[in-house]
Amino acid sequence: MNTSEPTILTCNIGPYPRPMPQGMMDLMPSVNVQMSNGDLTKLFEFYPDEISFTESEFIGLTLDEAHRLKYERDLEYIKS
């Protein structure tokens, strides 16, 4: 029996809002992933003027690790 947690196989980030002021009401980009168990999951949305990500950063992470990455980026932004 395999008890390891599923990991992220693929990641898609976006769509990004248009430049301001046209993008004022656009949705924020989201991080969407496909897990090694086949599940498709929307991890979170984020404010791209505060933090950023690349899709490759998520490959191989578990869901907990991916959420921790966002938490750490948020924390870095708040401290800056």
C-alpha positions as CSV (number, residue, x, y, z in Angstrom):
1,M,0.0,0.0,0.0
2,N,1.3,3.4,-1.0
3,T,0.9,6.0,1.8
4,S,2.8,8.8,0.2
5,E,0.9,12.0,-0.6
6,P,0.1,12.9,-4.2
7,T,2.5,15.4,-5.8
8,I,1.9,18.1,-8.4
9,L,2.6,16.9,-12.0
10,T,1.6,20.0,-13.9
11,C,0.8,23.6,-13.1
12,N,-0.9,26.5,-14.9
13,I,-0.9,30.0,-13.6
14,G,-3.2,32.7,-14.9
15,P,-4.9,34.5,-16.5
16,Y,-3.2,37.7,-15.4
17,P,-5.3,40.9,-15.2
18,R,-4.9,43.6,-17.9
19,P,-2.8,46.7,-17.0
20,M,-4.5,49.3,-14.9
21,P,-6.9,51.0,-15.2
22,Q,-8.5,48.6,-17.7
23,G,-7.8,45.6,-15.5
24,M,-9.3,47.1,-12.4
25,M,-12.2,44.6,-12.3
26,D,-10.3,41.6,-13.7
27,L,-10.0,38.5,-11.7
28,M,-6.7,37.7,-10.0
29,P,-4.6,34.9,-11.4
30,S,-5.0,31.5,-10.0
31,V,-2.7,28.5,-9.5
32,N,-4.2,25.3,-11.0
33,V,-2.5,22.0,-10.7
34,Q,-2.9,18.4,-11.7
35,M,-1.9,15.9,-9.0
36,S,-0.1,12.6,-9.5
37,N,-3.4,10.9,-8.5
38,G,-5.2,12.5,-11.4
39,D,-7.0,15.2,-9.3
40,L,-7.3,18.7,-10.8
41,T,-7.1,21.4,-8.1
42,K,-7.3,25.2,-7.9
43,L,-4.8,25.9,-5.2
44,F,-5.3,29.7,-4.7
45,E,-5.6,33.1,-6.3
46,F,-3.0,35.8,-5.6
47,Y,-2.3,39.5,-6.2
48,P,0.4,39.6,-8.9
49,D,1.5,43.1,-7.8
50,E,2.4,41.7,-4.4
51,I,3.8,38.2,-5.0
52,S,4.7,36.1,-8.1
53,F,5.3,32.5,-8.9
54,T,6.5,30.3,-11.8
55,E,4.8,27.2,-12.8
56,S,8.0,25.1,-12.3
57,E,8.2,26.0,-8.6
58,F,5.1,23.8,-7.9
59,I,6.2,20.7,-9.8
60,G,6.9,17.8,-7.4
61,L,5.4,19.6,-4.3
62,T,2.5,18.2,-2.2
63,L,-0.6,20.4,-1.7
64,D,0.7,21.3,1.8
65,E,4.1,22.3,0.4
66,A,2.5,24.4,-2.3
67,H,0.3,26.2,0.2
68,R,3.4,26.7,2.4
69,L,5.1,28.3,-0.6
70,K,2.3,30.9,-0.9
71,Y,2.4,31.5,2.8
72,E,6.1,32.2,2.7
73,R,5.7,34.6,-0.2
74,D,2.9,36.5,1.5
75,L,5.0,36.7,4.7
76,E,8.0,38.1,2.7
77,Y,5.8,40.7,1.1
78,I,4.3,41.8,4.4
79,K,7.7,42.2,6.0
80,S,9.0,44.3,3.1
